[in-house]
Amino acid sequence: MRKRFLSYITMVIVIFVIGVNVVKAEDYNFSTKIYKVDVVDDNFITRFNNGEFQEVKSGGTLNAGDTIAVGVYIDVKNPTGSIFDIRLNWDDSLLEQVYNVDTLESYIYDTRSIIKGGIYSNNWVVLISSDRSPYTIANIYNISNKENFDKNVAMYWLFYKIKDNVQDNSNLMFSFNRVESYGDFGRNLLDISTTSSNFKINGTKSLAYSLGDANGNGKIDFGDVMLSMAFYMVNLSMNAEEKDAADMNNDGRVTLSDTLLIIEKLFKNN
């Protein structure tokens, strides 16, 4: 009887432990999101929040000459961490970082501006070393070392230009070399998962096109307005680059709304 009772208790404990391991989720999941951008400047966050940029999903295609914004996202499952060490890999044979021509610093945004280190929000600090290609180190921590990070957000943004001479069908990957998070004043390693992003590169894209520049002449002018109207009014045929450039609101179609947005951009530039 005693042996049977002990066996029963043992079985219950084993089932409980297995069950706990099965249902236990990671404390933090890290991933990247990639967006095509036309110009990198101090207005990126505002323009991003206005929905001006087109996300390219993992498994999709990018083009030689494209400028891209790479957001490092955190998905909080169980907020138990107050210190982060994030190392994002990137291929410097395919990519070059976008620099501010005045300061020669890389464009790296937390939520506000070009930084090499700065306040993220409240007591959170982001310290980024971007000069260690082909990977970028971000140290994110809480000044008081007491508050766990509990927001599902983009921790920071990095900006790259795909090199003009990239061969067609090249593979591009953004992956995490290391992501560590600590709680309890840095003593306990937390449960982390990461997701890589993979892309094919079309090395044959014309480099003249940018958002709003439907005719590919390197500037926004009335020719782009007229061409945009012709796409939907007289069903003028367009190639993929012309469609991408004319589709200002990124809904997959070229309509009157896109023409109005091109006109708005034209007057802003003049």
Salt bridges, closest charged atoms under 4 A:
ASP38 OD1 - ARG47 NH2 3.04
ASP38 OD2 - LYS265 NZ 2.57
GLU52 OE1 - ARG47 NE 2.80
GLU55 OE1 - LYS57 NZ 3.48
ASP66 OD2 - LYS36 NZ 3.82
ASP75 OD2 - LYS77 NZ 3.16
ASP85 OD1 - ARG87 NE 3.66
ASP85 OD2 - ARG178 NH2 2.40
ASP110 OD2 - ARG112 NH2 3.44
ASP164 OD1 - LYS161 NZ 2.44
GLU180 OE2 - ARG178 NE 3.87
ASP191 OD2 - LYS24 NZ 3.41
ASP244 OD2 - LYS36 NZ 3.88
ASP251 OD2 - ARG253 NH2 3.35
GLU264 OE2 - LYS268 NZ 3.41
